[in-house]
Amino acid sequence: MIHVESLTKKFGALTAVDSLTLDVAEGEVFGFLGPNGAGKTTTVRMLTCLIAPTDGRATIGGLTVGRDDHAIRARVGILTETPGMYDRLSAEKNLTIFAKLYGVKDVAGQVDKYLRMLGLWERRGDEAGSFSKGMRQKLAIARALLHEPKILFLDEPTSGLDPEAAKLVRDFIAELKSEGRTIFLCTHNLDEADRLCGRIGIFRTRLLTVDTPANLRRRLYGRKVVFHMKRLDPAWAEAARALPFVKEAQAVDSRLIVGLDEPEEQNPILVRRLVELGAEVQFVGELRHSLEDIYLNFIRQETGNGE
């Protein structure tokens, strides 16, 4: 659905995006993560034909950036980090204007649909300039969806929102995902990316890595299982290490932390061995590294600050 080859953008001597190559499948929510100034917004602007690339090529839904720009802009939805509105016009009038610009057939019906869907119906007659940041963001999302685009570019959709408004936006993105829309999501919210995105790309001018959050965890940290005991004998760690499939074992307080390749198959064997040694296993869980750990690992490697 989105195909990018060696896409590059330079502003004079500054390279904002360096040879980006990427594919995003139809119906995928793809998370694009990176620090401020990494080139994420510049990438979105190129892919939505708001600025021209310096080099490389990209296709959006089979249309070529630089050749089919008008058609691409008409078929995608875009939410910028700081969406502009006609502040002196009502929410309803704002959406009506954009629905007409997009060539929507049933303008009133689509405006009504998204005002209701995003909880703005009761404020439809109020000036957009009187809205809170959360309400303006919801209005901007409605604007991006009026023409029912199959591909959405969302740039920091929950930035600056209070928890309630952010949850509403995340839930709405999850609903769009269930409808099979392709979503390119730029975000600083790593928990948000972890929950919503099938794959993530970590980006700092160039693409550092692309994978699912689960695969990135395995690549960096492996899989570690935590056995919580009523009491812990340090000798049990040595007994665990004696098993051929155990990669590592560490006793920490009343917990035994064990590195395994296939916990689903190997946990029962390990539990039986621990019980044989007299352990009282209270419960078992997997140690889950946060996406923040993964993100910072790659960024530190890129900047040369890794240990």
N, C-alpha and C positions, 0 to 999 in steps of 0.2 A: 504493500500500500504506500509506504514511504521508502524510497530507495535513494541513497546518497553515496556519491563516489568522489573522494578527494576534494570535498567542498572546502574552499578557502576564502577568507575575507581579510583584506588588509586595508588599514587606514593609514596611508603614508608608509612610514617605517614600522608601524605597529601591526603585528599579525594577531587579529582577534580570534579567528578560527583557523586552525592549521590542519588541512588535509583530512577532514572528517569523512569517514566511510562508515555507513550504517544502514541497516534494513529494519523496518518496523512492519510487522505483519498486520493484516486486516483483523480488526477486533481486539488488538493488543493495547494494553495501557503500558506505555513505555515511560519510565522515569528518567529524567535528564538531570543529574546532580552535579553541582560544582559550586565553588565559592563565588562571592561577588566579583565581577570583572572577569569571570572565566570565559565568557563568550556565549553563554546560554541564550540570552535574549537576542544577540546578533544572529545566532543560528536560526532561531524561530523567525526572525524578520526575513532572513533569506528564504526559508522554506515556505513562507507565506507571501513571497514576492513583494515585500515592502522595501527591500533593498536588494541590489544585484550582487551576486558573488563575484569575487575577483578571479576565481578559478574553480575548476571542478564542475560537476553536474549533479542534478537531483530531479527525481520524478515524484509527483504527488498524485496518487490515484491514476497513474498512467500518463499524466500530463507533465510536460517538461518545464522546469523553472527556466525563465529567460526566453521561452518561446510561447508558452501558453499561460502567461501570467494572469491575464484577465479571467480566464476560465478557472484557474486555481483559486484566485481570491473569491470568486463567486461560489466555490464548492466547499471551502473549508470554513471552520469557525475559529475565531481567535479571541482569547482573553488576555489582554496585556496586564502587566503588574499594576499599572496606574491608569485604569480605563477612563477615558474622557467622556463626559456626558454634556448634553445641553442643559445646564443647571437651571435655567429659568423656565424650562418646559417640564411638563408632568412626565411621570414614568411611562404612562400610556402613550403620550405623544412621542417621546423618545423612541420607544419600540416601534411605533407606527412608521416613523420616518425611515428607520433602518430596514424594516420589513419591505417597504416600497423600494428602497435602494437595492435590496437583494432580489427583487422581482417575485416576492411571495404572492401566491395567487389569492389565498384567503387571509388577507392582512389582519382583519379584526379577529378572526378565529385563532390565528397563531399568537397574536398579542395577548388575547384573553387566556389562552392555554398556559403560556409561560408565566404570566403574572400570577395566576392561581397556583401553578406548580411550585413556584419559588416563594410563595407566601407574601406576595406584594399586592394582591388584589385590593385589599382595604386601603392601600396608600396609592392606588393607581392615579388619582387626580392630583397628588402632591408634587411639588416641584422636585426634580432630582437633586437640586442643590441643598434641599433640606434633609436628605437621607444621611444616615450614619454610614461609616465605611463598609460595614457588613451588608447593609441594604444596597449600597451602590455596587458592591461586588456581585450580589445576586442579580441586580438589574443588568449588569454587564454580561453575566452568564446567560441570562435570557436573550440578550441581544445576539450573542454568539450562536444561539441555537435556533433562532427564528426560521431560518431557511433549511432546517433539518440536515445539517452537514454530516457526512459520514466520517470526516476527519476533523478532530479538534486539537488545537494548540492552546494549552493553558499555561500561562506564565505566572507562577507564584499565586495560585488561586485563593489561598487562605492567608496570605501575608497580611499581618496587622489585624486580623479578625479576632474577636473574643471567642472563647471556647465553644459557645453555643452556635455562633454563626459559622465557625470553622467546621464543626461537626455536620451542620446542615449541608455545607458545600461538599464535604467529603462523601456524605451519604448520596448526594446527587450525582457525583462523579461515579460512584459505585453503581448507581442505577443506569447511568449512560453506558458503563462497561457491560452491564447485563444485556443491554440492547444491541451489543455487537459493534459499537462505534470504536473507531481507532482514536486513541488519545495520546498525545505527546505532552507529557507533564513535566514542566520545569518547577522544581521545588527545593526549598531549603529544609523543609520539614521531613526529616528522615523517617520518622515513624509513619507519617502519611505515605511516603513512597513505599515503605515496607508492606503496608496494608493494601495499597491499591494497585501496585505495579507488578506485572508478570516478570518483567526484566528491568534492570536499571543500567544506565551508562554513567560512569563517573568521568567527568570532563573538566579539564583545565587547559583551555586553548586547543588542546588535542584530546582525543578520546583515550582514556587510560585503561578502561576495561568495560566489558559488557557481559552480563550474565544475570541469572535469577538470584534473588537474595539468598536463597538456600544454598545454591552452588558456590556463591562467593564465600559464605561462611565455611563450607567444607574445604574450599581451596586454601583459605587462610588459617583456619583453626582446626580442621577436622571435626569429628563429632565426639562430644564428651558427655558422659552420663554421670549423674550425681546420685549416689546411693545414700540415703539418710538413715542413720542407725540410731538405735536407742543408746548404745555406747559403741565406741570404736577402738578396736585393738590395732595399733599401727602395723602389726604383723600381717594383717589382712591385706594391706596394700601389696606387700611382697608376694603373698599367695595369689593375688589377682595378676600381678606381673608375670607369674609363672605360667599362666594360661597362654597358649600360642597366638590367640587372636587379640590379646590386649596390647595396645600400643604404648600405653603409659598408665600409671596409677599413682594417685597422691592422696594421702590422708590429711584432711583439713577439719579440725574440730571434731564434730561427730559425723562428718561426711567423708565418703570415699568417692573421689573424682577419677573416672576411668575413661581413657580414650579408646574408642571402638570404631570400626569401619561400618559394621552392620548391627546397630543396637537391637533392632527388632528381632534378629535371630540369636544374637549373642547374650542379651540380657538374661534370659531364663537360665542359661548355663552358669553364668556368673552368680546369679542369685542362689542357685542350688549349692554352689561351692561355698559361698559365704555362710549359708545356713548350716552346712556341714561343719564349719569351723566355729559355730556357736553364735553367729551374728543374728541380731533381731532387726530385720530390714523393715523400717517404718513406711517408706515410700521411695519411688524411683522417678527421677525426672531428667530431662536433657538440658544441659547447660547451653543457653542460647545467647550468643554474642549479638549485640545490637548492630543495626545497620550503621550507626554512628561510628562504632569501632572499625568497621570495614572501610567506610568512607575516609576516616582520618588516616587509616593505614596507607591507602593509596595516595592521598594528598601529601602526606609526609614523605613518602618515597619519591614523589614527583619533585618536591621542593628540596629534597636532600636532607630532610630533618628526621628521617627514620633512624631508629636505633640499630 
